[in-house]
Amino acid sequence: MTGSEDSPSFRLAYVPGVTPSKWVRIWNERLPDVPLTLLAVSLAEVFDVLRSGDADAGFVRLPVDRTDLSAIPLYTETTVVVVPKDHVVAAVDEVTAEDLADDIVLHPLDDTLDWEQLPGRPAIERPATTEDAIELVAAGVGLLVVPQSLARLHHRKDLTYRPVTDAPESRVALSWPEDRTTDLVEDFIGIVRGRTVNSSRGRSTAEPKSESQPKSKGSDKGTARRKPTAGRATGKPTGRSPRTGSGAPKGTKRGKPRRKS
């Protein structure tokens, strides 16, 4: 467990584009006595941060080296192309990679997408970061294909973005060192998986029921129900006819009786 037994804490790393606020809010509601510290970490550094113990768990982008790290995939992001607002792409709702064939498409060193073949024409040099590539797009040097959350993170008034329908997608996951799956890590796993406080798989369990259960109505002493004696009317229908839906015996005809001639 992170910290001393008397004052535990939890450190959560996250890469650019991930917004952990929803899960942090739930953590604070369920574990108010365990402070959670957020660590904004670059994509290149996040796995070293986890392995070194500087964070207990982290939101990362797949793939993850499963040799020593565990990971739970959470969601998949839409991939978009970032363009100047006056670019021809801005006039359509979506594009394909082929639509970008005549444009220079920047490929930053911290690219999170697993390309089999890069779209467009390559730039002379690769930008060091996605943020640097955004600046180049604004300068009219080229276009940039990224997960939608990164386009939002680096939003500029002079830029816009459109979905690329056939581009690879980025998947976000929760990861942690496999040999340090602590109780607090289990608690956080339960939160991101949507488990309730009383979930049987979580550490927090429901309070045991009291041995003295409230008596149901009619179960007091002296009020035991008697079985009706055969042939005695009970005031309740004895059955329903499958044809008529009433309690009449089978074979009974319904309707007005005929007069005898």
C-alpha positions in Angstrom: 0.0 0.0 0.0 1.3 3.4 -0.9 2.3 5.5 2.1 2.3 4.4 5.7 -0.4 2.2 7.1 -1.6 5.2 9.2 -1.9 7.6 6.3 -2.3 5.8 2.9 -2.5 7.7 -0.3 -2.9 6.9 -4.0 -0.9 8.4 -6.9 -2.5 8.3 -10.4 -0.6 9.1 -13.6 -2.4 10.1 -16.8 -1.2 10.8 -20.4 -2.2 13.9 -22.5 -5.8 13.7 -23.7 -7.1 11.6 -20.8 -9.5 13.4 -18.4 -9.6 11.4 -15.1 -11.9 13.8 -13.3 -14.9 11.5 -13.3 -13.1 8.7 -11.6 -11.3 11.0 -9.2 -14.7 12.4 -8.1 -16.0 8.9 -7.3 -12.8 8.0 -5.5 -13.2 11.1 -3.2 -16.8 10.1 -2.5 -15.9 6.5 -1.6 -12.5 7.0 0.0 -12.5 10.5 1.5 -9.7 9.6 4.0 -7.3 8.5 1.2 -6.0 11.4 -0.8 -5.5 10.9 -4.5 -2.7 12.8 -6.3 -2.8 13.3 -10.0 0.4 13.2 -12.1 0.4 14.5 -15.7 3.0 12.4 -17.5 4.1 12.3 -21.2 3.4 9.3 -23.3 7.1 8.5 -23.4 7.5 8.6 -19.7 4.4 7.0 -18.2 5.5 3.4 -18.2 8.8 4.3 -16.5 6.8 6.2 -13.9 4.7 3.1 -13.2 7.7 0.8 -13.0 9.6 3.0 -10.7 6.8 3.2 -8.2 6.3 7.0 -8.7 2.6 6.2 -9.4 0.4 3.4 -8.2 -1.6 3.3 -11.5 -2.0 5.3 -14.6 -4.2 6.0 -17.6 -2.1 5.1 -20.7 -2.5 4.4 -24.4 -2.3 0.8 -25.7 -0.2 -1.2 -26.4 1.2 -2.1 -23.0 4.1 -4.4 -22.3 2.3 -7.2 -20.4 5.6 -8.7 -19.2 5.4 -6.7 -15.9 2.4 -4.4 -16.3 -1.3 -5.2 -16.1 -3.8 -3.3 -18.2 -7.6 -2.9 -18.5 -8.8 -1.4 -21.8 -11.4 1.3 -21.2 -12.4 3.0 -24.4 -11.4 3.7 -28.0 -11.1 7.2 -29.4 -12.2 8.6 -32.8 -9.2 9.6 -35.0 -9.4 13.1 -36.6 -7.3 15.2 -38.9 -6.4 18.7 -37.6 -6.5 21.3 -40.4 -6.6 25.1 -40.8 -10.2 26.5 -40.8 -9.7 27.6 -44.4 -8.6 24.2 -45.6 -10.8 22.3 -48.1 -11.2 19.5 -45.5 -13.0 21.9 -43.2 -15.9 22.0 -45.7 -16.8 18.2 -45.3 -18.1 16.1 -42.4 -15.4 13.4 -42.6 -12.5 12.2 -44.8 -10.6 9.0 -45.6 -6.8 8.6 -45.5 -6.8 8.7 -49.3 -8.4 12.2 -49.2 -5.2 13.4 -47.6 -2.9 12.0 -50.3 -1.8 15.4 -51.7 -1.2 17.0 -48.3 1.9 16.9 -46.1 0.8 14.9 -43.0 3.0 15.5 -39.9 4.2 12.5 -37.9 5.4 13.6 -34.4 7.7 11.4 -32.5 5.1 10.9 -29.8 2.4 9.7 -32.2 0.0 7.3 -30.5 -1.5 5.7 -33.7 -0.3 2.4 -35.1 0.0 3.1 -38.8 0.6 0.4 -41.4 1.1 3.1 -43.9 1.2 6.8 -43.2 -1.3 9.0 -45.1 -0.3 11.9 -47.3 3.2 13.1 -48.1 5.9 13.0 -45.4 7.4 16.2 -43.9 11.2 16.9 -44.1 11.5 16.4 -40.3 9.3 14.8 -37.7 8.1 17.2 -34.9 9.2 16.2 -31.4 5.7 16.4 -29.9 2.1 16.6 -30.9 2.0 20.1 -29.5 4.8 21.1 -31.8 3.0 19.6 -34.7 -0.1 21.6 -33.9 1.9 24.8 -34.2 3.1 23.7 -37.6 -0.4 23.0 -38.8 -1.4 26.5 -37.7 1.6 27.9 -39.7 0.3 26.1 -42.8 3.2 23.6 -42.9 1.0 20.4 -43.0 -1.9 18.5 -41.4 -1.9 16.2 -38.4 -3.9 13.0 -37.6 -4.4 12.4 -33.9 -6.9 11.0 -31.4 -9.8 13.4 -30.9 -8.9 14.1 -27.3 -5.5 15.4 -28.3 -7.1 17.7 -31.0 -9.4 19.1 -28.2 -6.5 19.4 -25.8 -4.5 21.6 -28.2 -7.5 23.4 -29.6 -6.8 26.7 -31.4 -9.3 29.2 -32.8 -7.7 29.1 -36.2 -7.8 25.3 -36.5 -10.5 22.6 -36.7 -10.7 18.9 -37.2 -12.7 16.2 -39.0 -13.0 12.4 -38.4 -10.8 10.1 -40.5 -13.0 7.1 -41.1 -10.3 4.5 -42.0 -7.4 5.6 -39.7 -6.2 3.4 -36.9 -7.7 4.2 -33.5 -6.2 4.9 -30.1 -7.3 2.8 -27.1 -7.0 4.2 -23.5 -6.3 1.7 -20.7 -5.7 1.7 -16.9 -2.3 0.1 -16.2 -0.3 -0.7 -13.1 2.7 -2.9 -12.1 1.5 -6.5 -11.9 3.5 -7.2 -8.7 2.0 -4.2 -6.9 -1.7 -4.9 -7.2 -2.5 -3.4 -3.8 -5.9 -3.0 -2.1 -6.0 0.6 -3.2 -5.3 -0.4 -6.8 -8.2 -2.9 -6.6 -10.4 -0.1 -5.3 -9.6 2.1 -8.3 -10.1 -0.8 -10.7 -13.6 -1.2 -9.2 -14.3 2.4 -9.8 -13.2 2.5 -13.5 -15.1 -0.7 -14.1 -18.3 0.8 -12.7 -18.7 -1.4 -9.7 -20.9 -0.3 -6.9 -19.8 0.3 -3.3 -21.3 -3.0 -2.3 -20.0 -5.0 -5.2 -19.0 -8.5 -4.2 -15.7 -8.0 -6.2 -14.8 -4.9 -4.4 -13.1 -4.5 -1.0 -16.1 -2.6 0.3 -18.8 -5.1 1.2 -22.3 -4.6 2.5 -22.9 -4.8 6.2 -24.0 -8.3 7.3 -27.6 -8.8 7.8 -28.8 -9.1 11.4 -29.6 -12.6 12.6 -33.0 -11.4 13.8 -35.0 -10.9 10.6 -38.4 -9.1 10.8 -41.3 -11.5 10.8 -43.4 -11.5 7.8 -47.1 -10.7 8.0 -49.2 -13.5 9.2 -46.3 -15.5 10.7 -47.1 -14.7 14.4 -47.8 -17.6 16.7 -51.4 -18.8 16.7 -52.1 -17.5 13.2 -50.9 -20.5 11.2 -53.0 -21.0 8.1 -55.2 -24.1 7.9 -55.5 -26.1 4.8 -59.1 -26.0 3.5 -61.1 -29.2 4.2 -62.1 -31.1 1.1 -65.6 -30.1 0.0 -65.7 -26.9 2.1 -66.1 -23.6 0.4 -63.1 -21.3 0.9 -64.4 -18.2 -0.9 -61.6 -18.4 -3.5 -61.9 -19.7 -7.0 -60.7 -23.3 -7.3 -59.2 -22.8 -10.7 -59.4 -21.0 -14.0 -60.8 -22.5 -17.1 -58.2 -22.3 -19.9 -61.0 -21.5 -22.4 -63.2 -19.1 -20.5 -60.6 -17.6 -18.1 -63.2 -17.9 -15.2 -63.4 -20.2 -12.3 -66.2 -22.3 -13.8 -65.6 -26.1 -14.1 -64.7 -27.5 -17.5 -67.6 -28.1 -19.7 -69.8 -25.4 -18.2 -71.5 -23.3 -21.0 -71.8 -19.6 -20.6 -74.7 -17.4 -21.7 -78.4 -17.2 -21.0 -80.2 -20.5 -20.2 -82.7 -21.7 -22.9 -86.4 -22.0 -22.0 -87.9 -25.4 -22.0 -90.4 -25.8 -24.7 
